[in-house]
Structures are given as C-alpha cells and as structure tokens.
Amino acid sequence: MKRYDTDKIRNVAVLGHLGSGKTSFTESVLQVSGAKEKKGTVEEKNTASDYLVEEQNRMTSMSLSLIPAEHEGHKYNFIDTPGSEEFVGEINRALSVVKGAILVIDATKGIEVGTERLWIELNKRNIPTILFINKLDKENIKFEELINNINDTFGRQAVPFTWPIGTAQDFKGYVDLVDMKAYLFDSGAAKEAEIPQDLQDRVEKLREQIVESVAETSEELLEKYFEGEELTPEEIRKGLRQGVVDGELKPMVVGSATKDIGTEAILEMAARFMPAPSELKPMRGKNPETGDETERETKDAAPFSAYVFKTTIDPFIGSVNIFKVVSGNITSGKEVLVTNSKKTVKLGNIFTLQGKKQLEIDSIGAGDMGAVAKAADIHTGATITDPKNPIIFDGAELPSPTIYVAIHPKRKEDEDKISSALQKLNMEDPSFVTQRNKETAQLLLGGMGMTHIGYILEKMKNMYKVDVDTLDQKIAYRETIKKKTEGHGRHKKQTGGAGQFGEVKIRFEPLDPNGEEKFIFKEEIYGGAVPKNFHPAVEKGLVEAIEKGPLAGYPVIGLQAVLFDGSYHPVDSNEMAFKTAARLGLKDAFEKASPTILEPIMRVEILAKDDYVGDIMGDINKRRGRVLGMDPVDGGMKKITADIPEAEIVKYSIDLKAMTQGSGSFTRRFDRYEEVPGNLVEKIIEERKKAEEDKK
C-alpha cells in the first residue's frame, strides 16, 4: 500500500447496534475499492475484520479491527467496532483516533438502543457522522415510518442525501439528492439512470430540504436563500461540508452492504464532507519532562509522535501494536521513545493491517495509521515519539467494571499460567481488571458484562489453553463493635520447664469505621502492671486477632484498644504469652460490645431513559438502596445517583439490561461501610461458617 498525503486521508469508525451490518459494510468497502476479489460473509466466517476464533464462533465483532481502503485518490482507515455496549472500551479507543463515523442502522429493526447510545456519544465528541440505512433489500421494511422515527429521535440533524428506488425485492438503487442523479445497481455495478417519475415530487422536496440546511450554515447563504436566489452547486457542496464537519448535518445514505449498494456513495461523501487529519485542531499533550501542556499539529514537517490505540497478541509473532501517527512520519527501523515508560525502542518493520493481514508500506505520514510487531515495551495507550521532542498524550477513557466473577483454573497445573495469560490479554483489552481478594481467597475478574467476561475467558482457553470455572463474587464484609466495653485476657500455661504467663485488661471503644484509622492502640499502664517491653506484643496480638474477627471471621475495623491493666510473672512472662492474652481479651470484650457486621456500600450512577426511571427507582428500594439525586443528561436520558449495598448489585448489569430493554448503563465505586440490618446478620454469619466448613 502506498503512502498518502495527509489531506487525502480519512479516519472513520464504523459503528452500530449488534447485527446492524458493520462488518458486512467493511467487506463491501474492500470489494468496491478492489482490495478483495471475493467478499467474505459473517456466516461463512471469512471476513477481514472478524478474524478471531471467538468472533467467528459467535458471529459478531468483539474487538476493533483496522480496515484500510484506497478509492479514487483517497485512503480510508475504517475501524470496525463491536456492536455490544459491553465492549465500550474498544469503541472508546476507536473514537479516540478518528474524526468521522459511519453509524449503521438496520432498516428491518429501525433505531435500536445501541443506535441511540452511539448517537449521543458521537454528538458529545462532535464527530462528523454519516447514517447508513442498511439492509433495504430485506422484507417487511416500512421505510417512511423509519425515516419519521429517525427524524423524531435525532431531529433535523439527520438529512437524507440519498433516497431509495424501491424496497425489499424491488430495491434497485437510489437517487443522489445532492447531485440529483439516479443510480441503478446490477450485481453491485452502478449505472446512471433517469429519476423515476413517481419519485420526482418527493426528491425535489428533499432536495429543497438539503438546500435549506445548507443555507442555515452561514448568514450570507441564508440571506441569499430568503431572497429567492439559487445556490450554486459549489455553494451547496461547501455548505454541506461545513454542516457535516460542524455536526449540524448527519447525511442519511440508503443501501445494502451485502449487495454493495450505497458503499461507493459513502466513500465519496467521506472524501467530500469529512475532515482530513490536517484540518483538525492540534493534538494536546504534555511534555513528560516538565509536565507543561504542549501540542502537535498533524503535519509531516512536525516532530514524530504517535498514539497506540490497540495491541493484539499473536501466538506466532507476539504483540502487534496499531497506532495513529499524530505528527511527523515513521519508517521501519527508526528509534523512538515510549514516553509512558521512558524507554527507547528500535522499531522493526512497519506495516498496515487489513484485519490480521499485514500490508507492506514504506513509511507512514501524519494522520495515517499503521502497525509494528515485536515491540515488547509498547502497548495500548502508549505514546511513541521522537526522542529529541517527547510528548505524551492522554489515552482513551477506560470504563470501570460493572460486574465481577471469581475464577479458578479447572486443572491445578494451570494455576501458575493463569496470571500470565490474563496479563497478556489485558495488554489487548485494558478495560477488564483482575484482583486477588486476600480475605475471600478469590481471584476476581471484572468486566463490562457477562458477554465481555465470557469473551476474555474463551480467548484465554483458545490462546493459552487455560480453562477456568467461575463463581459468584464473595462480599468482603467487616466486623465492628457499637459500644464501649472492657475485656480480660489471661494466659497461663505450665510445662515441665519454664511456663507462659500474661494477663491484660483492655478497654475497647468504637471508632468511625470509615475514618482514616481503622484500628488504634493506646496504653494507660501505671505502676508497671505490664512492663513496657510487652506492650508491642499486646498490640501485635490484637492486630493479628482483628484480621479474623470473633463474630464471623471478617476483619475488624473501627476499633480503639486501650491497655490499662494486667499482670506478669518475672520468669514465665514472654511476648507469646501477652500476644495470646491480648487475643483472649478481644474475644471476651467482643461478646459484650454489641458486635455487628458492616457491608460495603457502592456509589452507583445509572443512565436510563425517562420511560424506565420509575422501575429503576422502585428496584433500588428493593435492593436496600437510597436514591441521592436525579439529573437530566444528553439525549433525553436521566442520571440516577444512588447508594446500594454491594451484595445487592453483584449481577446488576444483567438485571438493569432486562429492566431497560438493554438501554440502561451504570458505573459503580466503593463509597463506605455501613451496618448490615439486624435481620441479615445471622444469615451472613451462617453462610460464612458453612463456607469455612466446606473448605475443611
């Protein structure tokens, strides 16, 4: 593949709800542009972008793929993205490096929840967007109803740029409303034709709608329009481009990806109306040495800098890093600085990718995308730069996990392999997390939903031959006391030789369990009842004892202990004796101090449509939650903020989807500990005892 000047490059994300036809569209692009002789299909599992075994098994995209194409002097870097909202990390990474999007809509299903979610995100990021109404060759399509629904949902931004000639089995082509030409298709080949007579009135009204939209892009054109003057074709094209770039217009294009209808129109519109990388504002970053803000213009003459937005691990060639050149240019063998780690790396051969297929390229200029293999110190989110002109860019936003499951290998010999496998997979997908909970002895895997977690585990099994079982996450409860009391601990053990003796009296007081200090030890010993050299042993005994509380074996927090009296033996007393006495003192006091269980409370922010707010609020109450507030957000959504016990939202991502027909989303973070209601304490204690017995 040859090198292209920056003004001839378009970087475009292909987005849409699950099953809308994104991958079929990229296959159509490869066919129309001549990059592939035979177009692949999702069903035949031979598409360029869905090359992973996991994607082919499920017949859906689960990882972003770079699909470059050349057409009439332009290069398009299309990024095919997953349709499931659980792969939001992949979508965020794609959107961080593009300034154009194709939002694919399945004409047979209309506006789906994923379509609306992506529309809101694209508007928020101000990314120029073309709406591709796909599958017009399918049965049972109510096209006029679909257009009205799009206008009602998305408003005047969505403007038809093409109009279909027929639908279902009669779908033959479309009318280009910008150039007022009709095109009929036969086996993917377009032939210019007369605009059908029965569409004349309709397309003239639609054309007038486009002209009116153009006029609104500037005061000069609006004045000319109201005075009844005709806008020139050049003014219309210029106005349309301005409207699309500013986000005021979202062209609607009709077609069928499987029949290559509409694909060429989208390529031409992307070239005409979407911005080249050189037209964008300079990319902001920081000087890693000084911390000062700095920026880079997307020009070949600027110092080299690039952002790595995707890492894949190939079992045969190792890591492959896909990057966007922000400024300057790059060639094979060049030495670069990885500013995140401050390591200098000599790059091997650079290339571009068509899915997993490597395409040779001599150099990659500003605004273009490429890849490099076998660079161990480079990873997703890294900035690579000219060592003499370092800069670091912020990475794409990483979503926080919404669901955790416990995992453990099915085979004991895989215990050592599991951490290594997860670490490598995390290089590809930083949106999942793993953590070892020492209290529950569980290895937790956190992701954006069960589909996301299932994909990670399936990939770990396929690539690294590690198979695991999954269990529900155990809640990390805490124990505390509610009233002040005293405890007495006396340890006496007589053996054939020297014995053991230690006696303590300790006052215990409750502290704020959410305070900075979870445990405080003090001493108020007078007259040497317990010698000072044994005080550290008393403290150590208590610290060890509160790791497993007397009530149910959970750690104790919110506790102050004051050693105020005791006794010792000049021969038999030692550190071990006083440690044991301290533990006995805690046990004695705990039973008298109104002990209780504390549970983690999560701060939850839920995004949902107005239609589901009532159900969500009622459900929060059933989960022992408290609604803290509700605010309107973009796209007619509401943000509900609530505090909910973690035990009640272990599988909330599944329940919220069911409640909102897949449209709701949420984030969670730990906020504090609170006392468990009295009626649940005994149940938690019994479950803990049973779990301990099962271990034995």
N, C-alpha and C positions, 0 to 999 in steps of 0.2 A: 504494500500500500504506500502510495506516495505521500510526501509531506504537503500540507495545505497551509496557505496564509491564514492568519487569524481571522480576517474578515470573511473568510469562506467557510468558517466552522460554525456549526450549531450543536449545542449540547442540550439534549432533550430527554426527559424522563417519561416513560410510558407507564401510566397509572390506571387503575380501575378496580372495581369490585371483583371479588373472586369469580372466575369463569366468564369475564366480560369479553375476553379475546385479545388480551395484551400480547401474549406470546405468538398467537396467530398473526397479529399485526406485524411484529418484528420479522416473522418469516416472510410475510408479504413484501416488506421493505427489501429484504435480501433478494427476493425473486425479481421484483420490479427494477432494482438497481443493478441486477446482473451479478450479484455476489454469489448466488447459488443457482445451480441449474435446476435442481429439483427441490421444491418447497417441502419442508417437514411438517408434521402434524403432531399435536399433543397426544392424540390417540395412538399413533404409531411410534411414539417415544423417540423421535429423531429430530427434534427441533434444536436449533443452535443454542438457545438460552436455557432451556430446561435439560441440562446435561447430567445433573446429579441423579444418582440412583433413587434417592429419596423423592425427588421431584417427579421422576418418571413413574415410580410406584404409585404416587398419589395423584398424578396427572395435574399438578399445579405448581406454580413457581414458589420457591421458599427461600431464594437467595437472589440478590440483584445480579444481573449479567450485562456486560458491555457488548453492544452490537453496533459496530461502526458500519457505515454505508456511504458510498460515493454516488452522487447523482447530479448530472449537469453542472459540473464545476464546483460543487459544494461537498463538504464532508459532514456527515451527521453522526454524532456519537449518541445513539439511543441507549438508554439504560432501562432494561426490562425489570420491573419490580414485582414483588409478591402482592397478591390481592388481599390476603388475610391481614386484618388490623393487628394481629399478634406479631407480625414481622415489621412493626413500626420502626425498629432500628435500621433495617435495610432501606426503608423508604426515606427516613431522615438522612441517611448517608447519600442516597441518590440525589435528593433535593438540595444537599449542601454544595453540589458541584455543577448544577445545571441552571440555565436561565430560560427554560422552555419546558412545556409539558404537553403530552397528549393524554387527555382524560377519556378513556374508552368507556362507552355506555352500551350495554346490551339492549338492543331495541325490543327484544322479546320480554325483557323484565323491567325496563324503564329505570327510573332513578332508585338505586338501592342504597342501603345505609353507608356502604363504603364510598359510593359516589359522593354523597353529601359530605362525608368526613374529609375526603380528599379535596373537594371544592373549597371548603373552609380553610384547609391548610395551604392550598395554593394561593388563595386570596391573601392570607396572612403574610405569606412570604413574597407577595407581589410577583409571582412567576407567570409570564405570558403563557396562555393555555389555549389549545385547540380541543374542542369537544368532538370526538369521533363517534358518531352513532353507528354502531357496528351491527352486523347480522340482519340487515334489511332484506336478505334473501330468505329468511326463515318465515314459517307460517304464523298466523294469528297475531300480526303486528297492527296496532292501532296508532298509526304514525301521527295523525293530527292530535290525538289525545296525548301522545308522548311529548310533542312539541309544546303543547299548552302546559303540561306538567313541568317541563324544563323551565318555561318562562315564569310559571308561578313560583317555582322553587328558587331559581337562580336570578330572576329579574331580567332587566333589559340588557345586562352584560352579554347574555347568550344570544348571538345573532346568526341566523342561517347564512352561510356563504355558499352552500350548495343545496339543491332540492332534488329529491328522488324522482326518477321516472319509473313509476310502478313500484310495487312492494311484493314480498313473498316470491312466488314463482314468476311473477311478472316484473320483478325488479331488473331493469335493463341498464340503468345508468343514472345520470344526474345532470342538472342544469347548473353551470357555474354562474352564480349570481353577481360576481364581481365583473367578469368579462362578458357576461350574458351570452354564453355558448353552451350548447348541449353536447353531451358525450354518451355514446352507447358502447357497451362492452360485450366482447365475444371472446371467451376463453382468456380473460384478463387483458386483452388488447383493446385500447380505446379508439373510437372512431368519431370524429366530429359530425354532428347531425343538426337538423333543424329543431328548434324548441317546439315540442308538441303543442298543437293548437289548444288543447284543453287545459294547458298549464300557463298559457300566455298571460291571462289576467293575474293569476296568482304570483308568478315570478316577477311581474312588473311592480306589484305592491311590495314584494320582498326586497326587490332592488331599491325601491324608494326608501324602505326602512334602513338599508345599508347606507344610502346617501345621507339620510337624516343623521345617522350615527356618526358619519364622517364629519358632517357639518358641526356637530357638537364638540369636536376635538379642538376647535380654535374659534375665537371671536370673529376673525376675518372670514372664515368659511361659513360660519353661522349667519353673518350679515349677508353674504352673497346668496346663501340658500333662501333666506326670507325675502330677499328682493326678487326671487324667481329666476336667478341666473343659474345656468347649468354648471355643475362642477366638472372640470376636465378629468379625463382618466388618470392623469398624473396626480392631480389633487386628491382624487379618491384613493389611489394606492398609498399616497403619502399619509393621508388622514387615517386610513385603515391601519397602517403600520404603527402610527403614533398611538392609536387607540388600543391596539393589541399590546404594545410594549408597556403602556401605562396601566394596563389591566382593566381599562374601561370596556373593552370588547373581548369577547370569547367566541371566536368563529366556530360555528357548527358545521361539520362535514359529514355527509352520509356515505355509507358504503358497506362493503362486505370484505373482511380481511381474507377469508378463505377463497374468494373469487377475485382478489386484487382490485376491487372497485373502491376508489376513494384514496388509495395509498399514494398514488402519484400526486393527487391534489394536495394531500397533507405535506408531502415533501416540498412541493412548490410554495405552499403557504408558509412553511417553516423558513424557507430561504427568503421569502419576500417580507414576512411580517415579524419574525422573531429576531432578537438582537444577536449580533456576533459577540464573542467574548471581549473583543477590543472596545465595544461600545458600553461596557459595564463600568460602574464606579470602581476605582482601585480597591483591591482586597486589603482589608485592615488586618494587622497582626501586631506582634510585639518583638522588640529587639531582645533576644534571650540573654544578652549580656548586661543590658541596662534596665530592662523592664519597660522602656519607653514605647509608646504606641508608634507604629510606623505603618506604611502601606506600600503596596506594589501594583503598578499598572500592568495590565495584561498586554505586554508588548515584547517582541523578540529582543529588543535592544536593552531591556531591563535585566538586572541580575537574575540568575536562575532561582526559582523557588517552585515547589510543587507540594500538593497535599494528597496523601494516600487515603483513599476513601474505602478501599476494600482489600482484604487479604484473603486468599484462598490457600488451602493446604492440599497439595497433590502428593499422593503416596510415592510417586516415582521421581518427581523433580523438586519436591519440597514446597516452600512458600512461593506464591506468586502475588505480587503487590500491584494493584491497579491505582494509578494516580492521575490527577489533573495538573497539568503544568499551568501554574498561575502566572508566571513571568519568565522571560528568557527562553532558553531552549536546552534540550538534553540530547546527548549522543551516547552510544554504548561505550563502556569503559571509563566514563567520567567519574571523578572523585567528588562525592557530595557529603555534606554534613547532615546528620539526623539531629535536628536541633532539640528534640524531646530528650534524647539520651546523651547529647553532646559527643556522639561517636562519629568518626569519619569512615565512610564506606566507599569502596570502589565498586561501581555498578558493573554487572555483566552485560549481556546483550539486552537491549531494549526492544520491545515489540508492541503490537497492539493485539487485542483479543477479539474474537468473534465467538462469544460463549466461552468455550475452553480451547478453541482452535487458535494457535498463535500465528499472527501475520507479521512478516518481516517489515521493518521500517528503519530508514537510515537515521532519522532524527525526529524529534517531536517538539513542535514550537509552542509558543504561548497560546493558552486557551484550549489546547488539544489534550487528548487523553491517551495513555499508554500503560505499559506494564513492564515489570522487571522480575526476574526469578532469582531464587537462591541468595537473597539478601536478608540474612537472619536478624539483623538489628533494625530492620524496617518492618512496620506493622500498621494495622488500621489506625487512623487518627494521627499518624506521624507527619511531620513537616520535613521535607528534604530540601536543602538549599546549597547555594554556592558557599563554600566555607569562608570566603572573604566577606560575604554580605549576608549574614544569618538573619532569619526572621522565623517566627513561629506563629502558626495560625490556630485559632480555636477549632477543635474538632466538632463533628456533628453532635447534637444533643443526644445523650443516652437516656432512654426511658428507664425508670426504676421498675423492678419486677413486681408483678401483681399476684403471683401465686408461687408457692414453694412446695416441693415434694422432697421426701427423703429418699436417697438411693443407696444401694449397696450391691456389690458385684455378686452374680449368681455363683461364680467359681472363686474359691479362696485365692487361687493363684493370680487372679486379676486385681487384687487389692492394691498392689504396687503400680499397676498400669493405669488405674482409673484417673488418678490426679494428672498424670502426664497427658492422657487423652483429652481430658477436659480443658487443660491449659492450652493445648494446640487448637481445640475447637473455639476457645474463647478469643484467640487471635483473629479468627474469621468473623465471629459474632460477639462483640463485646457487650451486647445487650442482655446476656444472661450472666448470672453470678453463681459462684459456689462458695459455700462457707461451712466450716465444721463447727457444730454446736457441741461444746465440751460437756455441757450439762445433760443434754439428751443423748449424747454419743451418736448423733445423726449427721451424715453428710448431706447438706441441703443444696438443692439445685433450684434457683429462682429464675423464672421466665415470664413472658407476657401472656401466657395461657397454656393450656394443655397441648394444643397443636404445636406451639413453639417448643415446649419441653419434649414432646414426642419426637419432633424432628431432630433435636440435639441427641437424644438417646439412640435413635435409629442410625444417625450418622456415626455415632461412637461405635455402635455394633458393626456397621458395614466397613468402616475405615480402619478401626483399631481393634476389632474383634473383642470388644469388651461389652458383655451383656449384663444388664442390671435389673434388679427388682425395685419397685417403687412402693413407698408407704406414705401415709399422711404425715405432715409435719407435726411434731410434738410441740406443745406450747411451753415456753420457758417461764414457768411461774416463779414466784418468790414467796418467802415467808417473812413475817414480822410480828411484833407484839403491839398491843394497843394501850397497855397501862404499865405504870412503874411498879417494879417488884424487886424482891431480893432472892438470891439463890445461894444455896450452901452446897459446897462440894468437898468431900473428904475422901482421900485415897490412902489406904493403909494396906500394905502387903508385907507379910513376914515370911522370909525364906530362911534357909539354913545359915546363910551368911548375913550380909547387910540387907536391911529391908527397904521399903519405899514408904515415904510418908509426905503428904502435902494436904493442907486444909485451907480453903479460901471461902470468903464471904463477898459476894459481888452484888452490887446494885445495878439493875438493868432499867433503862429508860428508853421509850420510843423516840425516834428521830423522824424527820420528814424522809420517807423512802425515796423521794425524787430529788433530794438535796445533793450537793456536790460530794459530801462524805457519806458513804453507806454504812460505815462502822467506825466508831470512835472508842478508844480505850484510854481510861484515866486511872490514876491510883491516889487514894487518900489514906495511906497507911501511916499510923502514928505508933511510935514505940517499938518498931521493928518486929511487929507480929509476923510479917512475911518479909524476909530480907530482900533488899533491892535487887540482888543478883538473880532472884527468882521471878521478879516482875515480868521480864521479857518472856519467860516460859509460860506464865499465865496468859499473856496476850497472844502468844503463838498458839496455845491450846484453844483459845476462843476463836481465833482466825480459822484454824483447821475445822473446828466444830461447826461454824456457820456456813461452811461450804456445803454441808448437807444438814439442813435444819431438822429439829426433832419432830416436827409435825408430819411432813410427808417426804423429807429428803431433798427439798428445794433449797437453794441458797437463801440465807437470812440477810435482809438489808434493813436500814432504818433502825439501827440499834446502837445505843451507847452503853458501855460497861464500865463501872467504877469499882475497882478493887478497894475495899475499905477495912477488911479484917481477915484474920486467918491464923494459922499456927504452923510451926515447923519443928522438925526434930534435928538436933545438931549433927547426927550421924546418918540417919535414914533419908533425910530430905534431899531431893535432886530435881533437876529440870523435868525429867519424865514424870515424876510424881505430881508436880504442880501443873503440868500440861493436862494430865488426866483429871486432876481435881477441878481445873477450870471447865473442862467438858461436862463434868458431873454437875457443876454449879449452873451452867447454862441449861441443862436438861431440867434441873429442879425448878429453876425460875420460869422457864417457858410455859409449863403447865399452869402457872398461876397468873400469867401476864396477858390473858386473853389473846392467845396466838391466832393468827389468821393467814389466809393465802392472798397474795397480790397477783394480779394478772396484768399483762402488757396491754395498754390502750393505744390504738393506732389512730393517727390523724388521717382521715380519708377525704379525698376530693373527687367527687363524682361529676362527670359531664353527661348530660342527658337532655333529650327533647322535653318540651313542656308536657307533652302527652303522657310521659311516664313519671313525672315528678311525684304525683300523689302516691303511686305504687311504691316508689323508691323510699319516700318518707315513712310510709307505713312499715316497710320492710326493715328500715333502720331501727325503728322502735322495737320490732320483734327480736332484733339482734342485740338488744340492750344498749343500743347506741343513743347518742344525743346529737341532734342537728344543731350546728352552731351558726349557720347562715346560708343564704342562697342568693346568688348574684347572676344577672344575665351576662352572657358572653356572646362572641361572634356566632353568626349562623342560626340565630334563634334558639340557642342552647342555654341551659341553666347549669351553673356550677354549685353543687351542694357540698358544703363542708360539714363534716361530722366526726365525732369521736366514737369509735366502735372497738369493743374488746377483740383482740387478735383471734381468740378462739372462735369467734362468730364469723370470721371472714376468711377462713382457711381456703375455701373454694368459692370466694365471692365473684371471681372473674367469670366463672361458669354461670352462677346464679344471675348476675347482672345482665349477661347476654340474653338469657332466657326472658328476663323481665322487660328488656327494652328491644327485643327482636334484633339483637346484635348491634344496636346503635350506641349503647352506653359504654363509657370507659371510665377508669378511675386510677388514681395513684394512692399509695399508702406509705406512711413512715411512722416509726415509733415515736410516741409522744411522752408517755409517762406510765407509771404503775398505779393501779387502783385496787382497793379491796374487792375481793370477789363476794358477791351476795351470799349470805349465810346458807341459803338452801343449796348452793352448789359446792360449798367447801368439802362436805363429806364425800360427795361424788368424786371430786378431784383426788382426794386422799385415797379413796378405794382404788381408783384407776391406777394411781402411782404404785400402790402396794402390789396390785396384780401384775403390773409391768415388771416390777423388781423380782417377783416370784417366777415370772416366765423366763427371766434371764437365767435363773438358777436351774 
